[in-house]
């Protein structure tokens, strides 16, 4: 009997790329290919690249170079994804040992290159759906219609393309049947879901449908909400649907109206404050996350002061802070008032120092509470006692902190934890 061909897949970038890689793996398994963690044993090496900012572009190219150095004569090196969508020639010229290059969404073509027949990416057997932990990503749309001056996503992904309700229901069923206790809804702009399908204000209805379909015990977590689209119908749906957890990620990008105008983002601070007040009124226990960019062209000390004042007032639970990356194919990339790297880094550190204090204060409000916890791993304390590691509703996978609890539990399970202490990002407790 002929042995199965093997592949080694490297995924770079955001959770949306994780979803794409998962779909590719499903396709490859239908063609009797199997994954391997040992690069030297793989028949094919595949890299799913990221090209969102210059740092991610550099990381993608460096990863390809490192893999090419150890590539054997009988192995294929395949590079695909966001970076190759916008810079295929540059990538190929930088590394002649690449055998095949594909752009965004060409996963069926990748699979075909490796001998897999024509199997639609969303119509594969349930037997190949795997969930390795308690959570799984559900990508509800791709592409984006927002005009942000710093972002190359529309160039990479194109316009908004929403997945149909039927496809999302089917995918959610598959993931839950495979063991997922939490579905994390992701998109470039999750709140725009359905607009290209002629569905106005569709996300609240989608949440109601998914909430019913997956059952009351499966968490639905919403990421990447566009600020001006967090409207009363969405807030009401989040408050009313039992398994839509009290957590929302709203990337604001800045707190200065001047900067937000230049970024072509929703810039009226009064509207943002109203939106956050509405969320907290309707869902008092809600955990709020945002992302910020510092060092955007033309940013002044006054803009940073305005941002710091905004953070002190709003008190987000979690904040990701990034330095601006000058990006080709974007309006901001052509601005002549770029900020030097040393100042960008100083401002990022300044914002993070403040946010660490805020995050620690926000985390302390959970001390004494009993919460549900998804188990992601087990370990030991310094004195050898068993420790369970996981997340509650306040921590999204990969981007927020963790919970460390005395005791052990099965990975992938949902258990109760009594919170006894907190830090800047993490919670500490014991399993009940």
C-alpha positions as CSV (number, residue, x, y, z in Angstrom):
1,X,0.0,0.0,0.0
2,X,1.4,3.4,-1.0
3,X,2.2,5.7,1.9
4,X,0.4,9.0,2.2
5,X,2.2,12.1,1.1
6,X,3.0,14.5,3.9
7,X,3.1,18.3,4.2
8,X,4.3,20.8,6.8
9,X,2.2,24.0,7.0
10,X,3.4,27.2,8.5
11,X,0.8,29.9,9.2
12,X,1.7,33.5,9.8
13,X,-0.5,36.5,10.8
14,X,-4.0,36.8,12.3
15,X,-6.7,34.4,13.2
16,X,-8.3,34.8,9.8
17,X,-5.2,33.2,8.3
18,X,-5.6,30.4,10.9
19,X,-9.1,29.7,9.4
20,X,-7.7,29.7,5.9
21,X,-5.0,27.2,6.9
22,X,-7.6,25.0,8.6
23,X,-9.7,24.9,5.5
24,X,-6.5,24.0,3.4
25,X,-5.7,21.2,5.8
26,X,-9.2,19.8,5.5
27,X,-8.8,19.8,1.7
28,X,-5.5,18.1,1.9
29,X,-6.8,15.4,4.1
30,X,-9.6,14.6,1.6
31,X,-6.7,13.8,-0.8
32,X,-5.0,11.5,1.7
33,X,-2.3,13.9,2.6
34,X,-1.2,14.0,6.2
35,X,0.5,16.7,8.2
36,X,3.9,16.4,9.9
37,X,5.7,18.6,12.4
38,X,9.0,17.4,11.1
39,X,10.0,19.6,8.2
40,X,12.6,17.2,6.9
41,X,10.0,14.4,6.5
42,X,7.5,16.5,4.6
43,X,7.0,16.0,0.8
44,X,5.7,19.6,0.6
45,X,6.3,22.7,2.8
46,X,3.6,25.3,2.7
47,X,3.7,28.9,4.0
48,X,0.5,30.9,4.5
49,X,1.9,34.4,4.6
50,X,0.9,37.7,6.1
51,X,1.5,41.1,4.4
52,X,-0.6,43.4,6.5
53,X,2.3,45.6,7.8
54,X,6.0,45.8,7.0
55,X,6.9,43.8,10.0
56,X,4.6,40.9,9.0
57,X,5.9,41.2,5.4
58,X,9.5,40.9,6.7
59,X,8.6,38.0,8.9
60,X,6.9,36.2,6.1
61,X,9.9,36.6,3.7
62,X,12.4,35.6,6.5
63,X,10.3,32.5,7.2
64,X,10.4,31.5,3.5
65,X,14.2,32.1,3.4
66,X,14.7,29.9,6.5
67,X,12.6,27.1,5.1
68,X,14.4,27.3,1.7
69,X,17.7,26.8,3.4
70,X,16.7,23.4,4.7
71,X,14.5,22.4,1.8
72,X,15.6,19.2,0.2
73,X,15.8,18.5,-3.5
74,X,12.7,16.2,-3.4
75,X,10.5,18.7,-1.5
76,X,8.2,21.3,-2.8
77,X,8.1,24.8,-1.3
78,X,4.7,26.4,-1.8
79,X,4.1,30.1,-0.7
80,X,0.6,31.5,-0.6
81,X,-1.7,34.0,1.2
82,X,-1.8,37.7,1.8
83,X,1.8,38.7,1.0
84,X,1.9,36.8,-2.3
85,X,-1.4,38.4,-3.3
86,X,0.2,41.8,-3.5
87,X,3.9,41.0,-4.0
88,X,4.2,37.7,-5.8
89,X,7.0,38.8,-8.0
90,X,9.0,40.3,-5.2
91,X,8.6,37.1,-3.1
92,X,9.6,34.9,-6.0
93,X,12.7,37.0,-6.9
94,X,13.8,37.0,-3.2
95,X,13.8,33.2,-3.0
96,X,14.4,31.2,-6.2
97,X,13.8,27.9,-4.5
98,X,10.1,28.5,-4.2
99,X,8.3,26.0,-6.4
100,X,4.8,27.5,-6.5
101,X,3.2,30.8,-5.5
102,X,-0.5,31.4,-4.9
103,X,-2.5,34.4,-3.7
104,X,-5.4,34.8,-1.3
105,X,-8.1,32.2,-1.3
106,X,-6.5,29.9,-3.8
107,X,-6.5,27.0,-1.4
108,X,-8.2,24.7,-3.9
109,X,-5.4,25.4,-6.4
110,X,-2.8,24.6,-3.7
111,X,-4.6,21.3,-3.0
112,X,-4.8,20.5,-6.7
113,X,-1.0,21.1,-7.1
114,X,-0.6,18.4,-4.4
115,X,-2.8,16.0,-6.2
116,X,-6.1,16.6,-4.5
117,X,-9.2,16.4,-6.8
118,X,-11.9,19.0,-7.2
119,X,-13.4,19.1,-3.7
120,X,-15.1,22.5,-2.9
121,X,-13.5,24.0,0.2
122,X,-16.8,24.3,2.0
123,X,-18.1,20.9,1.0
124,X,-15.8,18.4,2.6
125,X,-16.5,15.3,4.8
126,X,-17.2,15.9,8.5
127,X,-14.7,13.3,9.4
128,X,-11.8,15.7,8.6
129,X,-13.1,18.5,10.8
130,X,-10.8,18.7,13.8
131,X,-10.7,21.0,16.8
132,X,-7.6,20.8,18.9
133,X,-8.7,22.9,21.9
134,X,-11.9,24.3,23.4
135,X,-12.2,27.2,20.8
136,X,-12.5,27.5,17.1
137,X,-12.6,30.4,14.7
138,X,-15.6,31.0,12.5
139,X,-14.8,33.5,9.7
140,X,-18.1,35.1,8.8
141,X,-16.8,37.4,6.0
142,X,-13.6,38.4,4.2
143,X,-12.5,41.6,2.5
144,X,-13.4,45.1,3.6
145,X,-15.1,48.3,2.2
146,X,-13.7,50.7,4.9
147,X,-11.6,53.6,3.6
148,X,-8.9,53.5,6.3
149,X,-5.8,55.3,5.0
150,X,-3.3,53.0,6.7
151,X,-4.7,49.7,5.7
152,X,-3.8,47.5,2.7
153,X,-6.5,44.8,3.4
154,X,-8.8,46.0,0.6
155,X,-5.8,45.7,-1.8
156,X,-5.1,42.2,-0.5
157,X,-8.6,40.8,0.1
158,X,-10.8,43.0,-2.1
159,X,-14.3,44.2,-1.2
160,X,-16.5,42.7,1.5
161,X,-17.6,39.1,0.8
162,X,-19.9,37.7,3.4
163,X,-20.4,34.0,3.9
164,X,-24.0,32.9,3.6
165,X,-26.1,32.0,6.6
166,X,-26.4,28.4,5.5
167,X,-22.7,28.0,5.2
168,X,-22.0,29.5,8.6
169,X,-24.7,27.4,10.2
170,X,-23.2,24.3,8.7
171,X,-19.7,25.2,9.6
172,X,-20.7,26.0,13.2
173,X,-22.4,22.7,13.5
174,X,-19.3,20.9,12.3
175,X,-17.0,22.7,14.7
176,X,-19.3,22.1,17.7
177,X,-19.6,18.4,16.7
178,X,-15.8,18.3,16.6
179,X,-15.6,19.5,20.2
180,X,-15.6,23.3,20.1
181,X,-17.0,24.9,23.3
182,X,-16.5,28.4,21.9
183,X,-16.8,29.9,18.4
184,X,-14.9,33.1,17.9
185,X,-16.5,35.1,15.1
186,X,-13.8,36.9,13.0
187,X,-13.8,39.0,9.8
188,X,-12.0,42.1,8.6
189,X,-15.1,43.9,9.8
190,X,-17.6,41.6,11.5
191,X,-20.2,44.3,11.9
192,X,-20.5,44.7,8.1
193,X,-21.6,41.1,7.6
194,X,-24.5,40.8,5.1
195,X,-24.2,44.2,3.5
196,X,-23.0,42.7,0.2
197,X,-25.9,40.2,0.4
198,X,-28.4,43.0,0.7
199,X,-28.9,42.4,4.4
200,X,-29.0,45.6,6.3
201,X,-27.8,45.5,10.0
202,X,-27.4,41.7,9.6
203,X,-25.0,40.8,12.4
204,X,-27.7,40.9,15.1
205,X,-29.8,38.4,13.2
206,X,-26.9,36.2,12.4
207,X,-26.0,36.1,16.1
208,X,-29.6,35.0,16.9
209,X,-29.5,32.3,14.3
210,X,-26.1,30.9,15.4
211,X,-27.0,31.2,19.1
212,X,-30.0,29.0,18.5
213,X,-28.2,26.5,16.2
214,X,-25.1,25.8,18.4
215,X,-27.1,25.5,21.6
216,X,-26.9,27.4,24.9
217,X,-23.6,25.9,26.2
218,X,-21.4,27.1,23.3
219,X,-19.9,30.5,23.7
220,X,-20.1,33.0,20.8
221,X,-17.4,35.6,21.0
222,X,-17.4,38.7,18.7
223,X,-14.2,40.2,17.3
224,X,-13.3,43.1,15.0
225,X,-16.4,45.3,15.4
226,X,-16.3,48.6,13.5
227,X,-17.1,51.4,16.0
228,X,-19.8,53.2,14.1
229,X,-21.6,49.9,13.4
230,X,-22.0,49.0,17.1
231,X,-25.6,50.2,17.1
232,X,-28.5,49.5,19.5
233,X,-29.8,46.4,17.6
234,X,-26.4,44.7,18.0
235,X,-26.1,45.8,21.6
236,X,-29.6,44.5,22.3
237,X,-28.8,41.1,20.6
238,X,-25.6,40.7,22.6
239,X,-27.5,41.4,25.8
240,X,-30.4,39.1,25.1
241,X,-28.8,36.0,23.5
242,X,-27.6,33.8,26.3
243,X,-24.6,32.3,24.7
244,X,-23.2,35.6,23.1
245,X,-20.7,36.2,25.9
246,X,-20.2,39.7,27.4
247,X,-17.1,40.6,25.4
248,X,-16.5,42.8,22.5
249,X,-13.4,43.8,20.5
250,X,-13.8,47.2,18.9
251,X,-10.6,48.4,17.2
252,X,-10.7,52.2,17.5
253,X,-7.1,52.8,16.3
254,X,-6.7,56.1,18.3
255,X,-8.2,58.5,20.8
256,X,-7.4,61.7,19.0
257,X,-10.0,63.2,16.7
258,X,-7.3,64.7,14.6
259,X,-5.6,61.4,14.0
260,X,-8.8,59.5,13.4
261,X,-9.8,62.0,10.7
262,X,-6.4,61.4,9.0
263,X,-6.9,57.7,9.3
264,X,-10.5,58.0,7.9
265,X,-11.9,56.3,10.9
266,X,-15.0,57.2,12.8
267,X,-13.6,60.3,14.5
268,X,-16.3,61.8,16.7
269,X,-15.3,61.1,20.3
270,X,-18.8,61.8,21.5
271,X,-20.2,59.0,19.3
272,X,-17.6,56.6,20.6
273,X,-18.3,57.5,24.2
274,X,-22.0,57.1,23.6
275,X,-21.4,53.6,22.0
276,X,-19.4,52.5,25.0
277,X,-21.8,53.8,27.5
278,X,-24.7,52.0,25.7
279,X,-22.7,48.7,25.8
280,X,-22.0,49.1,29.5
281,X,-25.6,50.1,30.3
282,X,-27.0,47.1,28.5
283,X,-24.2,44.6,29.6
284,X,-22.7,45.9,32.9
285,X,-20.3,43.0,33.1
286,X,-18.9,43.4,29.5
287,X,-15.2,43.1,28.8
288,X,-14.0,45.6,26.2
289,X,-10.9,45.3,24.0
290,X,-9.5,47.7,21.5
291,X,-6.5,48.2,19.3
292,X,-4.5,51.4,18.8
293,X,-1.9,52.7,16.3
294,X,0.7,55.2,17.5
295,X,3.2,57.1,15.4
296,X,0.7,57.7,12.5
297,X,1.9,60.4,10.1
298,X,1.5,63.8,11.6
299,X,0.9,62.6,15.2
300,X,1.9,65.1,17.8
301,X,2.5,65.1,21.5
302,X,-0.9,66.7,21.9
303,X,-2.5,63.7,20.0
304,X,-0.8,61.3,22.4
305,X,-2.0,63.3,25.4
306,X,-5.5,63.1,24.0
307,X,-5.2,59.4,23.6
308,X,-3.9,58.9,27.1
309,X,-6.7,61.0,28.6
310,X,-9.2,58.9,26.6
311,X,-7.8,55.6,27.9
312,X,-7.9,56.9,31.5
313,X,-11.6,57.8,31.0
314,X,-12.8,54.7,29.2
315,X,-10.7,52.1,31.0
316,X,-10.6,49.2,28.5
317,X,-10.0,45.8,29.8
318,X,-7.6,44.9,27.1
319,X,-5.7,47.0,24.6
320,X,-3.3,46.1,21.8
321,X,-0.9,48.9,20.9
322,X,1.0,48.9,17.6
323,X,3.4,51.3,16.0
324,X,2.3,52.6,12.6
325,X,3.8,50.7,9.6
326,X,4.3,52.7,6.4
327,X,2.6,50.6,3.8
328,X,2.8,50.6,0.1
329,X,-0.5,50.9,-1.8
330,X,-2.1,53.0,1.0
331,X,-2.8,56.8,1.1
332,X,-0.9,57.1,4.4
333,X,2.1,55.5,2.9
334,X,2.5,58.6,0.7
335,X,2.2,61.2,3.5
336,X,5.3,63.3,3.9
337,X,4.9,63.8,7.7
338,X,6.1,60.3,8.8
339,X,7.1,59.9,12.4
340,X,10.5,58.4,13.1
341,X,10.8,55.0,14.6
342,X,12.3,56.0,18.0
343,X,9.4,58.3,18.7
344,X,6.9,55.7,17.6
345,X,8.5,53.2,20.1
346,X,8.5,55.8,22.9
347,X,4.9,56.5,22.4
348,X,3.9,52.9,22.3
349,X,5.7,52.3,25.6
350,X,4.1,55.3,27.2
351,X,0.6,54.1,26.2
352,X,1.3,50.5,27.3
353,X,2.6,51.7,30.7
354,X,-0.7,53.4,31.3
355,X,-2.8,50.6,30.0
356,X,-1.0,48.0,32.2
357,X,-2.2,49.9,35.3
358,X,-5.7,50.1,33.8
359,X,-5.8,46.4,32.9
360,X,-4.7,45.4,36.3
361,X,-7.4,47.5,37.9
362,X,-10.1,46.1,35.6
363,X,-8.9,42.5,36.2
364,X,-9.2,42.9,39.9
365,X,-13.0,43.3,39.7
366,X,-13.2,39.5,39.1
367,X,-11.6,38.5,42.4
368,X,-14.0,36.5,44.4
369,X,-16.2,35.5,41.5
370,X,-16.9,32.0,40.3
371,X,-16.6,31.8,36.5
372,X,-16.7,29.2,33.7
373,X,-13.3,28.4,32.3
374,X,-12.2,26.7,29.1
375,X,-9.2,24.5,29.7
376,X,-6.4,24.9,27.2
377,X,-3.6,23.1,29.1
378,X,-2.2,21.8,32.3
379,X,1.1,22.4,34.1
380,X,2.8,22.7,37.5
381,X,3.4,25.5,39.9
382,X,7.0,26.2,41.2
383,X,6.4,23.8,44.1
384,X,5.0,21.0,41.8
385,X,1.3,21.5,42.4
386,X,-1.0,20.9,39.4
387,X,-2.1,24.0,37.5
388,X,-4.9,24.2,34.9
389,X,-4.5,26.9,32.3
390,X,-7.3,28.4,30.3
391,X,-9.6,31.3,29.6
392,X,-12.9,32.7,30.9
393,X,-15.3,34.9,28.9
394,X,-13.0,37.9,29.5
395,X,-10.0,36.5,27.6
396,X,-10.1,35.9,23.8
397,X,-7.7,33.3,22.4
398,X,-4.2,34.4,21.5
399,X,-4.6,38.1,22.2
400,X,-5.6,38.4,25.9
401,X,-4.3,37.0,29.2
402,X,-4.9,33.6,30.7
403,X,-6.3,32.1,33.9
404,X,-4.0,29.9,36.1
405,X,-6.0,27.7,38.5
406,X,-5.0,25.2,41.1
407,X,-6.0,21.8,39.9
408,X,-6.2,19.8,36.7
409,X,-8.9,19.2,34.1
410,X,-9.2,17.7,30.7
411,X,-8.0,19.9,27.8
412,X,-11.0,21.2,25.9
413,X,-13.4,20.9,28.8
414,X,-15.4,23.7,30.5
415,X,-15.1,23.9,34.3
416,X,-15.8,26.2,37.2
417,X,-13.0,28.3,38.7
418,X,-13.0,30.6,41.8
419,X,-10.9,33.7,41.1
420,X,-8.6,34.5,44.0
421,X,-6.1,37.0,42.6
422,X,-5.3,39.0,39.5
423,X,-2.3,40.6,37.7
424,X,-1.8,43.1,34.9
425,X,-3.2,40.6,32.3
426,X,-3.9,37.3,34.0
427,X,-6.3,35.9,36.6
428,X,-5.4,33.3,39.3
429,X,-7.7,30.9,41.2
430,X,-8.6,27.3,41.9
431,X,-10.9,24.8,40.2
432,X,-14.1,23.9,42.0
